[in-house]
């Protein structure tokens, strides 16, 4: 097991600190582990597994954004 700190989790997932906290609170993200009095880390394998469960974006749907009021996309 290899442990990674918050900056690496943010970089790997593309999520914000707040999003990670909310997902953890809802038990929808791997739990952090205390590694010191003031330090936490995540299991890299658990983060990788979580990323693998994320659905892929359908390229057709990704481009089908509604037009803005001013007519621009």
C-alpha positions as CSV (number, residue, x, y, z in Angstrom):
1,X,0.0,0.0,0.0
2,X,1.3,3.4,-0.9
3,X,-0.1,6.5,0.7
4,X,-0.6,9.8,-1.1
5,X,-1.3,13.3,0.3
6,X,-4.0,15.8,-0.6
7,X,-2.1,17.6,-3.4
8,X,-1.7,14.3,-5.2
9,X,-5.3,13.3,-4.7
10,X,-6.5,16.7,-6.0
11,X,-4.2,16.3,-9.1
12,X,-5.3,12.7,-9.8
13,X,-9.1,13.3,-9.4
14,X,-9.4,16.9,-10.6
15,X,-11.7,17.5,-7.6
16,X,-11.6,20.4,-5.1
17,X,-10.9,19.9,-1.4
18,X,-14.6,20.6,-0.7
19,X,-15.8,18.0,-3.2
20,X,-13.5,15.4,-1.7
21,X,-14.8,16.2,1.8
22,X,-18.4,16.0,0.6
23,X,-17.9,12.7,-1.2
24,X,-16.1,11.3,1.9
25,X,-18.9,12.5,4.2
26,X,-21.4,10.7,1.9
27,X,-19.3,7.5,1.9
28,X,-18.8,7.9,-1.9
29,X,-15.0,8.4,-1.8
30,X,-12.1,6.5,-0.2
31,X,-11.6,7.5,3.4
32,X,-8.4,9.2,4.5
33,X,-6.0,7.7,7.0
34,X,-4.4,9.5,9.8
35,X,-0.6,9.2,9.4
36,X,0.4,11.7,12.1
37,X,-1.0,14.2,14.6
38,X,-1.7,16.7,11.9
39,X,-1.4,14.7,8.7
40,X,-3.7,12.5,6.6
41,X,-3.2,10.5,3.4
42,X,-5.2,8.2,1.1
43,X,-4.4,4.7,-0.2
44,X,-3.2,5.2,-3.8
45,X,-4.8,1.9,-4.9
46,X,-8.2,3.0,-3.4
47,X,-8.0,6.3,-5.3
48,X,-7.1,4.5,-8.5
49,X,-10.0,2.1,-8.1
50,X,-12.4,5.0,-7.4
51,X,-11.2,6.8,-10.6
52,X,-11.8,3.6,-12.5
53,X,-15.5,3.6,-11.4
54,X,-16.2,7.0,-12.8
55,X,-18.3,6.9,-16.0
56,X,-16.8,8.0,-19.2
57,X,-18.1,11.1,-20.9
58,X,-20.1,10.5,-24.1
59,X,-18.6,12.9,-26.6
60,X,-22.0,13.5,-28.3
61,X,-23.6,14.5,-25.0
62,X,-20.6,16.6,-23.9
63,X,-21.0,18.8,-27.0
64,X,-24.8,19.1,-26.5
65,X,-24.7,22.0,-24.1
66,X,-27.6,24.4,-24.2
67,X,-27.0,27.6,-25.9
68,X,-26.5,30.7,-23.8
69,X,-29.1,33.5,-23.7
70,X,-26.8,35.7,-25.9
71,X,-26.7,32.9,-28.5
72,X,-23.1,31.9,-27.9
73,X,-22.0,28.5,-26.8
